[in-house]
Amino acid sequence: MSGTGTGTGEWRATGTPAPAGWNTWDVRTHTGMSRLPSGPRVRFGVLGPGGPVLDGFTWRDGLERLGPHTVDGSYAEVTVRAAGHRLRLEFAGGPGDILYVRAESTGRVALSVDALTGIVEPTGRPGASGRPGAPGRPGAGDLLLGTVLAGGIRWTVTASSAADRVEGPADALVLAFRGPGTVELRIAPADAPGTAARTAGVLASHRAAADLTRLRSGGWLGAAADALTTAVTWNTVFAPDIGRVLTPTSRDFVCAERKGFYGTWALHAWDTFFTGLVASAVDRDYARGIFEQILPYADESGMIPNRISDDRGRTDDRSQPPVGALTVYQAHLAGGLSPETRDTILLHSTFPALLAWHDWWPRARRGPHGLLAWGSDPVAGDPASATLDRAKRESGLDDSPMYDETRYDPATHTMDLADVGLNALHIADAEALADIAGILGEQATADRLRAEAATARAAADRLLWDAERGGYRNLTAAGTHDPHVSPTMLYALLGGLPDADRGAAMAADLLRPEVLGGVRPLPSVARDDPGFAATYWRGRIWAPMAYLAVRGLRRYGLTELSRPVVGDLLRLFLDEWRAYGHVRENYPAVDGENLTGFEKRSDGLMAWGGLLACLAFGELADARPDGWRFAHPGEPAELRNLPLGEGRLDVRAADRLTVRLEGRVLLDMAPGVVVRGYRRTGDRVTGTAEGTGDLLVTPPDGGSPVEVDVRGGPRAFTLGPDGTGDVREGSDT
């Protein structure tokens, strides 16, 4: 799905997943698959009193559980309820032309094969007379339910059970199987050999193949990996009008037919970048395509719009928070143990657009005191543009109490409020872009960005620091510090604004239980704020905001603050997943609140909710600019099959912490040891160990491990082939 494009949205796809084969492409249903680039659409449901119930399954209505789903559609599971019955489906699709399905229900299974140009065979013909597996004929024991035309191909529909034809649209073959139980079904071109009797074996082999490489977690991490993966793969759809595979933040969110807010697809700026970051833990090529899908829609000035959709167009007046370079660079770092194995294609393909977007902000959003402020430009024919409401939407925080007292300044096209979060994010964006530029050999650009970041950091630190409150606060045009507090104040750490002592003090103050701490940490506004309402952006817990805040804490090494926050966020994430199978748009900040109702404004499967799992993964294994950090989380935990350029990485915390690459042990260490700055190339392994205990480090050639004794002080190690090298006191990172 990666490719090249222009500011007009023109696009040439070059990556994965390609719009081909069988997958859950259709945004209108969770209970079917479509064959692309042309072919039939298959939907399953149950027969109700008024006929087949084939659509409408959403997280609010009938969708019980979304199971495993590979990126390419080769295996997927889903369970729904309709007409008083439960229906469980397993699909074996993917590249190629043949689809196998098993449907289990307490009622009569309904099937619709549609998007057809013709139905050329009657239903219900027994297949026992045909030679098993013969092209164009069902195998022994199969029933030929019909032969249909789609995409210029004759398709046979065969199954293990008899079915009755049900009235339906002219371009559909609609069937109801004759009894409750299990139906095995095969849809294939008429000349393809095979039989529906192979369904069980094909499903088992596809499921086993998926299990070999799918991201797994356990122990303290619970099923966080399953939840994260589900939130990404089940939200991938095909947009026919532009001929592209997309991963919107949520398929329910964008499907008007199923009570969503957009016609059939929509992309949002910061949503897309966070989705790409979450997807990078699942499949690197897949993530690259997600990162790139919003970039072609930048305008000529470099502004990436807040939203682009099929039926509501694009938001030419405003953008969204500048997190593109942060997320792309983090995905790049997490793609390998050394610079040589990381995905530089991702950097090459995204850097020009990300740099142009970065440079747009200071040109278009200079607000009070020369700092950046959220805004909205006037657009001809759009009376809602150049308003405070639109400026709030650019912040991504829509109804946050932080902006209750602000006004829109038509002279600057911004709020009359310089925002801590925006200024800190833009500085962090400059740092990430500078590092990317350095990797790509654009040293002059890297130097320019670092100089601009230093200047902006000094100004933001001086103007946004509120000495009376001992923290950073938004600054009004009148020169007073706004009293509202949210996790965006912690973004100051992400931008590197305070010195170490001031940063630690302000973070500890903000994370008091009555402010932003507690067992449900980082609500979107402080609990003691008059505007706190525990609703939407007025107090719910949002994964993107939490992710950025925790990244700031980690930059300053504030582990004693970040670790309990991450643990509490993980508990919220896992509780919701276990109870409902949800990965939330936002999470409750108060006990006892159920967010499943539509009016609660919390989508049930939104990819960016997986950021909470990513934070927890980082407690075991975290890719940082100076190298990887590995640590024991204090409880048994396991993370398997992280996709790296070198292969699959496994990290297991038990009585010791072990790090394995493709089954080979790289590190074996006592639980009191932390390794940071770890890098592994073909001829050298480097890093720093600190804490208390022993550490075994495997040399780059896989020779005998070298023991490093850590006795309270850091030990820097550099090992070559056969364990040659040295271990010394101090740190190289």
N, C-alpha and C positions, 0 to 999 in steps of 0.2 A: 504494500500500500504506500510505500515511500515513492516519491516522484518529484517532478518539477512543476512549477506553476508561475502564474503572473498575478499582479494585483487585481485582475478582473475575475479571478476564480478559475481560470483555465488550468487544467490539470492533466498530467500524463502519469498514470500509475506505473510504478516499476517494482514494487515490493510485495509484502505479504500482509494479510491474507488476500490473495487475488480473488476477484469475483468469479469463481469457478467451482464446480462441484456442488455437493449437497451440504447445506448448513442452515442454521436457524436465522437466515438472513432477514426474514419478513418481520418488520417492526410490529405488525398487527397481531402476532400470535406467539406464544411460548410453546405451543403444542404441535409444532409442525416444522417441516424443512422445505426449502426451495432449492431447485437445481438451477445453477447459473452456468453460463450466461443466458441460456434459454432452456426451458423445460417446465415440468409441472411444479405446482405448489401442493404440498401434502399437509393436511390439517387433521388432527384427531380431537375427539371429544366423546361425549356420551349421548345416548338417545334419551331425551326428556319427554314429558307429556305432550309438548308442543312440537316436537321434532328434534333434530340433532342440535346439541349445544357445542359449537365449535370455536367460538371466539369469546372475548371479554375477560379472559383470565389475566388478572393483574394482581399485584401484591395487596390490593384492597378487596379483591373479589375473586375468590376461587383458587388462586395460586397458592399451593400448600408448601412446596419445596422445590427449589432448583438444585439439581445435583451436579456432578462433574460435567464439564464441557470443555473439550479441546478447542484450541484456536481454530483448527482447520475443519471442525465439525465431524471428525471421524468417530467421536463418541460423545453422547450427551444424554442426560437423564432429566426428567421433570415429572412432578406429581401435582395434580390439580383435583379440585372437587367441583362437581356440577350436578344439578338435578338429583341431589342426595347421594351421589356415588363418588367414589374415589377412583382416579385414573392415574396409573403410573406408566410412563413411556420410557423406552430406551431406544436410541437411534444409533445406527452405525452408518454414517454418511461419509463426508469428506471428499477429497479429490476423486474424480472418476464419475461414473454414471449410475452406479447401483446403490440403492438405499435399502437397508434392512431395518425393521422396526419390530419391537415387541411391545404390545399393549396389554396391560393387566387392569381389570376393572371389576367392581361388584355389580356393575350394570352392563348394558349393551354398548359396546364400543362403536362409535360413529367415526366415519372416515370421509373426507372430501379430497378428491384429487381434482384440482382446478387449474385455471389459466390454460385451458385446453382449446385446441382448434377443431377437435372432433372426438367422438366416441364410436369406435368401429366394431366392437364386439359386445354381445350381451353378457350379463353377469351370471355368475353361479355355475358356469360350465365345469364339471369335474375334470381334474387333470390326470387321473390315474391311467387313462388310455394313452397319454403321451409318453414318449421315451424320456426317462429321467434326465434332466439337464439339457435336453436337446434345444438348440437355438429356436426361439419363437414358440416354444411349448413349455408348459409347466412341468415340474418334476413329479415323480410318483408321490402321491399323497397330497399334492398341492391342489388348490382350487383356483382356476383362472377367473378372477372377478371382473376383468375387463381389459380391453386393449384400447389405448387412447392415443391421440395425436397431440403433441406439444413441441414447439420449437422445430418443426419439420421432422420429428422422430416419432416412430411408433413405440409406445411404452406398454409393457405388460404389467398388470397388477395381480399378483398371486398371493395366496394366504393359506394358512393352516385350517381356517374355519370358513364356513359358508356365510354369506351375507345377502341382504335384501337391498334392492335398489330403492332409494328414497328420493322423493322429488327435490330438485335443487335447481340452481342456475343452469342456463344452457351450456356454459363453458365448464361445467363441473360434473364429475362422476361422484355421487354421494351415496354412501352405503351405510347400513347398520348391520353389524354382525349379530348372529342369531341367539347368542346366549352370553351370560356373564362368564368371566374367566380370562384366559390368556389367548391372545391372537398373535401369531407371528406372520410377518408380511414382508414381501419383497417387491420393489418397483425398479424396473430395469428396461433398457432398450429391448425390443422384441427379439433381436438376434444375439443377445448376450447369454452365454451359458450360465447355468446355476439353478438354484431352487430355493424356495422359502424354507425348506427343511434345514438349510444351512444357517438360519438366523441365529440360533443360540450359539453356535460355534463362532460365527463372525462377531457377534456382540462380545463374547468372552475374549476373543483375540484383540479386538480393538480396545476394550477396557484394560486388558493387561499391558498393551503397548503404551497406553496413556499413563498408566500407573508408574511405568519405568522412569518417566521424565517429569511427571507433574510435581509442582511445588508441594512439599509436605511439611507439616509441623506437628508438634506434640508436647506433652508435659505442660509447663507453664504457658506455652504459646497456644495450647489447645488446638482447635481446628481453624486457627486464624488464616493459615495458608489456603485452605479450601474456600473460606469466605471471600478472601481477597480475589482469588482466581475467578470464582463465580461472578463477582461483581463486574469483572472486566469482560470475560468471554460471553456471558449471556447478554451483554449490552451491545454487542457488535451486530450491525445491521447493514443492509444494502439500500442505497438511495438511488432508485431507478432514474430519476430525472437528471442526475449528474453522473450516473454510471460508476459510482464509487462505493467502496466498503468504508463505513464510518463506525467509530465507537463514541457515540454521544455519552454524556454522563449517565443517562438512564434512558432505556427504550420506552418505559412507561411515561416518563416526563415529556417525551416528544411526540407521542402518538395521540392525535386528536380523537381517533376512533375509539380509543380506550381511556378517554377522559384526561389525556395529556394536554399540554399547553401549545403544541405546535402540530403542524400537519403530519409529516412523516419523518422529518429529521431536523435537527438543530445542533449547532456547535456553539459552545461558549468558550471564551478565551482561557481564563485561568482554570476552568473545569477541565479543558482538554489537556493542558500541561500537567495537571495533577493526575489525570487518568493515565497519561503516558508514563509518568513516574511509577505509578502502581503497576502498570502492565510490564515494566522492565523487570519485575521480579518473576514474571511468568514466561515471557519470550522476548528476546531483545529485538528481533526483526519486527515483530508485532508492535512493540512499543515505539520503534522508530516511525512506523507508519502513523501511529496516533499523534505523536508530536507534530508531524508534518502536515496533518490534515487541516489545521486552522491557518497555517502560514500563507497559503495562496490568496487569502482574503484580505491581507493587509492593503490599505489604500496607498496612493502614490506618495503620501507623506511618511509612510512607515507605520501608521497606526493600525494595530490589530483590533478589530471591532469586538465589542462586548459579546455580540451574538450575530450569527448568520443562520438563516433557516429557509426552508422551501416556501412556506406560506407567509412569513412575516418579514422576509428580507434581512437586511443588515442594519446595524446600528452605526450609522456614519457619524453620529455626534459624540460617541464616547467609546472608551476602551474598557479594560479591566485590569486588576493588579498585575504589575510586571514580575511574574514568577517564571517566565519562560526560560531564561538562561540558568536560573537556579535549578530548575527541575531537569533540564537537559543535561547540565553538567553533572548533577548527582547521578543520573542514569548512566552517564558515560563512566564515571568513577566506579560504579558498582558492576560494571561489565567485565572487569578483569582484575587480576592481582598485580599487573604491571601495565605501564603505558602501551607496551607492544601488543597486548591482547585486547585492548579496549576498542570500542566501536568509534572510529574516527569518521566513518561515513555519516553517522548521526550529526557530528559536529559540523562537517562540511555542508551538509544539506540544510542545516537550520541556522547557522551563524549569520549569514547576510541579513535574513529577515529579523532575527533577534536583535542584531546591532541597530538596524534601522528603527525598530520599535523602541529600543532604549533611548536613542537620540531624539525620538519624537517627544518624549515626556518633557524635557526642559524647554523645548520650543513652544509646546502647546499648553503646559500646565504650571506656569510660574504664578504662584499665588502670593499670599501675604509674606512680606519680608524677604522676598526672593526665594522662598522655599517652595516645594511642590505641593499642590493641592488638587483634590479630585475635581473634575469639571465636566462640562458638556458644551460642545460647540453648536452654534446656530446652523441649522440645515433648512434650506428652502423647502417649503411644503410640509415641514414637520413641526407643528406648533408646540409639541411637548419638548422639543430640543431646547438647549440653553436654559434649563430650569434646574432648581435645586433637586427635584426628584430624580432627574436624569444623572446629576452629579453624584447623588447617593448610589445610584445603580453602578456607576463606574467603580466605586469603591468595592463592589461585590458584597457589601454589608447592608444593602437595601434599607431596612428600617432601624438600623442601630441607633440607640439613644445618643451616641456620640455626636450625631448630627441634628439633634432635635432643635438646637438653638441657632444653627448656622443659617446663613443667607447666601444667595447666589449673587456673584459680582459680575455684571455684564461686561465690565471693562476687561477683566482677565479671563472670563468664561470659566471661572472656578468658584468653589466655595470660598467664603471669607475665613477659612480655617486651614492653617498649615498642618498637615497630618503626619504624625510620628510614623505610622505604619507605612505610608507611601514613600516618605523620604528614606526610611531605613531599607525598604525593599529595593528601591532604585539604586542605593549604594551597594547592596549585596548583589544586585543584578550586574552592576559595573564590575565588581570583583570577579564574578563567575565568567562574564564575557572576556575579561582580561586574561584569565587562565585559559579559556578556550582559544583566544587569539594567539597566545603563546604556543599552544600545542599545534596550531595550524601554521605557525611560522610568520604571523603578522605582528611582529614585535612593536612596530610604531603604534599600531592600534592598541596593543596591550599597554604600552607606556601611557598613551593618552587616557585610557580608561582608568588606570590606577591613579593618575594625577587628578582626574576629575573626581574620583571616589574620595580621595584624601581631602580635597577642598570641600566637597559636599558634606563629608563626615564632620569636619571641624565646624562648619556653619550650623549643621543640625544639632550637634552637641551643645554648642553655645546658646542657640536660640530656643531649643525645645526642652532643655533641662530646667525643671522647676525646683529650685533649691529649697523652697519652703516645704514642698511635699516630698522631697528626696527621690524624685523620679522624673521620667520624661512625660510630657503632656502636650497635647495639641495646642497650637498657638493661634489666638484670634488675630484679626486684622488690627484690633485696638492694642495689641501687645500684651494681653493677659493670657495666662495659661488656663485652658479649659479643664474643669475638674473631672470630667468623665474618664473612666478607666476601663480598658478592655485588654485582651491579650496582645493587641497590636503594640502596646507599650513595650512588651518583651521583644518585639521585632528590633528594637534598638540594639539588642545584643547580636542579632543576626547581621546587622549592619556594622557592628564593631564600634559603636559610639562611645561607651564609657570605658574608663580604665578598669582593671580587674576588680579592685576593691569596691568601687562605686557600682559596678555591674552586679556583683554578688549581693550587695546590700539592697539594691532596688529590686532584684529578683526575689529575694527572701521576703521583702515587704509585700510585693504583689501577690505572692503565693500563700499568704495567710488565708485560713479557711473562710473568713468573712469577706474576702476580696475575690481572688481568682483560684484559691486552693480548695482543699477539702477532698472528700471521697469521689466527688464528681467534678474534677478540676477543669479549669479554663473555660468557664461559660463565656459567651461572646460579649458580655458586659459584667462588670463587677457586681457581686451580690449585694453590696452595700450602696450601689448606685440607685438613685431614685427612679431611674428608668428601667431597672431590672424587672422583667415580667416572665422569665422562663419560657418565652415563646420566640420562635424564629430567631432573627438576629438580635432580639432583645433579651437573650439569656440562654438559649440552647448551646450545646457543645458542638462545635463544627470541626471536623477533622482537618481541613486546610489550615484554619487558624491555629489549632493545636500543634499541627506539624511544624509550622513556621516558628511558633513560640519555643517549642522544644529544641528545634535546630539552633535557636539562639542560645538556650541554656547550655547545649552541648559545645557550642563554639567556645564558651568561657569555662568549660570543664566543670560545670556545676552539677556533677553527678548526684550529689546528695539531694539536690532539688529535682532533677529531671527524672531519676529512676522511679521514685514513688508516683510521680505524675503519669509516667508511661504505664506503670503497673495498673493504676486506677483506670486509665483510658482503655487499656486492654480488657479489663474486666467488663466495662460497659459494652465494648465491641463483642466479646464472646457471649455475654448474657443475651444480647439481642439476637445473635446468630443462633444460639441453642434454642431459644424460645420460639423464634419466628422465621429463621432462615433469612434474616434481613441484614443488609449492610447499608446503614442509614445515611440519608442526606445530612441529618443532624441528630444529636442524641439528647435525651432528657437530662436537664440539670437538677431535677428534683426527683425524689423517690416516688415510685408508684404511678408514673405517667406512662400511658400506653400511646404510642405515636402512630398506630396503624391507620387510624381514620384519615380520610382525605383532608378534612378541615384542619388537621394538625400540622400540615405543611412540612412533611418529612418523608420524602420518597423512600420506598422500601428497599431499593437496590440501586445505589448510586456509587459509581466506581471510586469516587474520591474518599468515601468512607474507609476504603482499604488503607489509607494513609496511617490510620491508627495501628493497623497490623505492621506496616513498614517501620513505624517507630519502635514497636516491640522487637521486631527482628534486629533492629540496630543495637539492642542491648547485648546481643550475642555477636553479631557481625555487622560492622558499620564501615562503609567505604568513605574515606575522607581524603582531602587533597594531598595530605602527607603520607597516605597509605591506609591500610585497613586497621581497624581496632577490633580485637577479639577479647571478650570478657565473659565470665560466668555470671548469670543473672541472679545467682543466689538460690535458685530453685532448679530442679531437673527440667530440662527443656531440650527440644530438638528442632532443627531446621534443616531440611534436605532439598537437594536439587535446585539450589540457586543457580541460574544460568550465567556462566562466565565464558569469556572467550577461550579459556583453557579447558573448559568442561564443566561438570556439575560439582558444586561445593556443598558439603554437608558440615554442620556444626552441631555438636552434641554436648550438652552440659549434664553431667551426672556427678560421680565422686571426683571426676576431673573434667576439664574441657578439652575436647578433641576437635580438630579441624581437618577435614579430609577433602581431597580433590580427586574425583573419579575413584574413590575408594582408598586412595593412598594417603596416609597420615602426613600432614604438614606440620601440625603443632599438637603437642600433648602437654597440658599444663595443670598445675594445682589450681583449685578454685580461687585462691587468693591472688593469682597472677593476672595481670592485664597486659596484653601485647598491643602496642600501637605503632603506627608507621610501618606496618608490615608490607613488604613488596617482594615479589618473587619473579625473577627473570630466568632465562635459560642458563645463566652462569653465576647468579648471585641471589642470596636471600638476605634481606636486611630488615631491621625493626628495633624496637625498644621494649624491654620488659620491665614492669614495675610491680610493686606489691610485695607479697611474701609467699615463698614456695619455690618449687622447681619447675623447670620448663625444658621440654625436649623439642628441638628444632631440626627438621629434616632438611639436609642440603638440597640444592637445586637439581642434582643428578639422582636424587632418591637414595643416596647412601645412608649409612648408619646415622641415627639422630645424634645431635650434639647437645649435651646438657648445659643449661644455663641456670645458675643458682641465683635466685633473686632474694636478697635479704634486706628488704626495705628500701634500698636505693635503686634507681633505674639502671639497667644494664643494656647497653647498645650492642647489637650483634650484627656481624657481617660474615656470611659464610659463602664459600665458593664450592666447587666440586670436591667431593671426598671430605667435606667438612673443614676444608682449609679456611682460614680467616681468623677473626678475633672476636672476643667478647670483652668489653671494658665498661667501667663505671661511667655513668652519665648518659646523655641522650643525644642522638644525631638529628632528632626531629623536633 
